[in-house]
Amino acid sequence: MDKVALTAGALYVIILLRAGGTFAVGWLAGAGARRSRFAGRISSAKFLRAERAIQRWGAPVVAVSFLTVGFQTAANFLAGSMRMPLPRYLPALFVGGAAWALIYATAGLGVLEVLGRLFAERTALGMSAVVVLFLAVCGVVVYRRRRPAQSADVTVPDHS
């Protein structure tokens, strides 16, 4: 149990620094980021979706964003660039960061322990598990990168 608590504590500090730093960069960048060379990234579908969610739901979106992959950076940056007040942002950061740290500490250590046992007892099976995990991650990345490109190819007829 001490290993989980130590890992969760370290991850909590890391996420507070990372997400808080992303918020601070967003706060400092503010409207200037929308006119800079980063304007293309900020106007991407992921950032626009995060911005709409933050505008509608506020701090709970920031807290829940820690349970997602790829959305939390956008949510924290946009919360900063939209100048979300610190009394609303900090509780969301503390709660969401704690959830993130606990999930990654417990699930992450569990996966590492299982892989360690597989390698120690059945090396071939352990290698196979790593290869399958690697191929699954590659498949997800390829799928996610192709999907926006395919939808961009579809043209909508102009009826004007």
N, C-alpha and C positions, 0 to 999 in steps of 0.2 A: 504494500500500500504506500510505503514511503517513496518508492520509485515513481508511482503515478502522481503523488502530490508534488514531488520535486519537478517532474516533467511539466505538469500543469502550471506550476508557479513560473517556471522559466518561459513557457509558451505564453502565459498571460502577460508577462513583462514585454515579450517580443511583440505581441499583437497590440498592446497599448502604445508602444513606441511607433510601430509601423502604421497603424490606422490613425493614430493621433498626428503623426507626421504627414500623412496623406491629407488629413483634414487641414492642417496648418498650411501646406502647400496650396491647397484649394482656396483657403481663406486669403492668402497673400496674392495668389494669381487673380482671383476675382474675375471681373469682366475682361481684364487684359488677356487672359488665356483664350478667350473667344476670338480675339483679333490677332493672335500669334500663329506661329507655325503649327501649334498643337490644335488649332481650331478643327481640323479634320478628324482627329481622334475624339475630341470632345463632342462632335456632332454625330458620332457613330451611333448605331441603333442601341448598343448596350448603354451608352451614356445617356441618350435621350430617354430610354426606358427608366433608368435609375432616377433621372431628374424629375420625370413625371410622377414616379412613385413617391419621391421625397416631398414634392410639392403637395401631393394629395394626403399622404399619411404621416409625414414628418419623422420624428425620432424613432418610432417603432420600425420603420423601414431600415434605418441604420442598424438597429439591434439585430433584426432578422437577417440582414445582409451577411452577417458573420457565419450564417449557416449555409451559405452558398459558395460556389467557386466562381471567381471571376466578376461577381457583382459587388463584392464588398469594397474593392478599391474604388470603383466608380461611385458607389454610394457615399463613401467617406470624402472623396475629392469634391463631389458635387455638393455635399452638405457644407463643406468649407466655402466653396465658391459662391454658394447661395447665402452665405453668412448666417447659417443656423446658429442661434444663440447658444453659448457654452452651457448654460443651465439646462438646456434641452439635449444638447449633444453628448455631454459627459456621461449622464446615466445610461444612455444608449450604448456608448462605447464600453463602459464598465460591464454592463449586463451581457451584451453581445460578445465582447472579448472573453468573458469568463466561460460562456457557453462554448465558444470556439476552442479555447484552451482545454477544457475538459473533454470535449469530443476527440480532439486530436491526440490528447495524452492517453486516453483509454483505448480508443480504436487503434491509434498508431502503435502504441506499445504492444497491443494484442497481435497486430499483424506482424510486427517484428519478432515477437516471441514464437509465433507459429512458423514463420519462415526460418528462424534459427533452429527450431526442432526438426523441421523438414531437412535442412541442410546437414544437421548432425546425424540424424537417423537414416535418412534416405536422400542422399545428395542428388541423384538423378531426378527424383520427384520435386525437390526444392528448386533445381534449375528449371524444370518444366514449369513450375508455378511462376517463377520470375519471368520467363519468356512469355507465358500467357498473359500475365499482368501488363508487360511491356507492349505486347501486340494489341491488347484491349485499349490501352491509353493511346497508342498510335491511331487505331481505328476511330476512336472518338474525336481526336484532333483532326484527322482527315475529313471525317463526316461534318464536323462543325465548320471547317474552312470551306468546304465545297457548297454547303447549303446556302450561304448568302450569295455566292457567285451564281448559283443556279437561279435563285429568285431574281437576281439583277438582270438576267438574260431575258426574262419574261417582260414583254412590252405591253403596256395598257393602251388600247386604241383611244385616240383623242376624238371626242364627239363634238368638238366646238366648231 
